[in-house]
Amino acid sequence: MALVAVAGCGSETAETAGTAETAGTGEEAAGTATAAAWTLAAPIAIDGVRTADGGRSLVVDAEVPDGAGECVRDLRGELETVEHGTVYAKVTYETRAQDQGSGCTGTRRVQATVKLGEPLGSRRVMVNSMEVYTPVGATPPALRECGENGCDPTPPRCTDSSYQQAVNDTDIPRHTSWEERGCDDTWLVLDLSTRMGPVCGDVGDGCSSSAVSQRWFYRAGPSGWRPVATNGDAGCAGIHNVLPELPERLCASLPRLDHG
């Protein structure tokens, strides 16, 4: 069984300091070696992530070593940083499992809590710089694990979770809402509305601001909807100047966009 050691943490602890001066021979040396086996490590696997405390905490289900004796101590969940819409969390513990004589040859599931300080919202979660989870398309309080193609729904669909993926991949500010104007297997039309003005929190927090609207056109790609053009004119004339292949049925009834 292999464990992933946390980079830069090393293996020396209070129990290992001074071992070179006190180690004896035979049984005495063997006892000292066993006592020196605690190392800092990351979980063998992450089995799931869910929110708690109104979204202000994450509960991480993790697999750790188990055996006849004490195999894990000082389990910790920590918030590392929040950047670009992603919460970076770290789960660590100390273990004897890297000592072949420790008896820690099994596994068990534990739960580590990571305090966020504010609700997770729609942000993604990366645990130990490896597994990524998202609340988009998930059944609360559980988060959905992202696959090898990322967190975006694949293939693109005419569903709310797929529209959220399209909005996430558009170069627009946070707190942007959408209205679907047309969708089929290849094309998607969304009207996006972004609040502007004072710094605001989530929708409904009482913040007073105006809205700026844009109409985006998306084409289905291998990993989700991809933005290809924007145009706020009524009907098809304006968008056909830049996207002539767009089916007329998706633009004929479009109203002129009010930019707010």
RARA-V81950 format. One line per field, one symbol per residue. burial: 1 if it has 16 or more other ideal C-beta (glycine too) atoms within 10 Angstrom, else 0. A space follows every 50 residues. Layout:
burial->???
This chain:
burial->00101100000000010000000000000001000111111111010111 10001011111101111000110010100001000011111111111110 01110010010101010001001111110011111111001011110000 11110110000111111111010011010011100011111111100000 00000000000111111111001111110011100101100010010001 1001001000
